[in-house]
């Protein structure tokens, strides 16, 4: 550093630490607010929520694409088919997961099986949150 020059503030560890702390606190606050606001705003699952969502989607397509009544009816049928297909795939995925858990449990000793069941329930409770 030359005489009369101020040291670069970016080289000061206290400033860097303060900026890092502010960034991390902001990130944590943003993540928490998104987690709880999205969960509160999310529609409840169930057939009525899906039916309302489908109806709104058909209305939007009808309005923005200028669909005829027949086209709107066909779009609604396609959405119904898609929902049924999605549910079928979800059921298959659940079956694959259960099969995998059963196969792993068969490899383990009884004490390991108990611990494995506990681990799986902990993972499942985290996914629900």
Secondary structure, 3 states (H helix, E strand, C coil): CCCCCCCCHHHCHHHHHHHHHHHHHHHHHHHHHHHHHHHHHCCCCCHHHHHHHHHHHHHHHHHHHCCCHHHHHHHHHHHHHHHHHHHHHHHHHHHHHHHHHHHHHHHCCHHHHHHHHHHHHHHHHHHHC
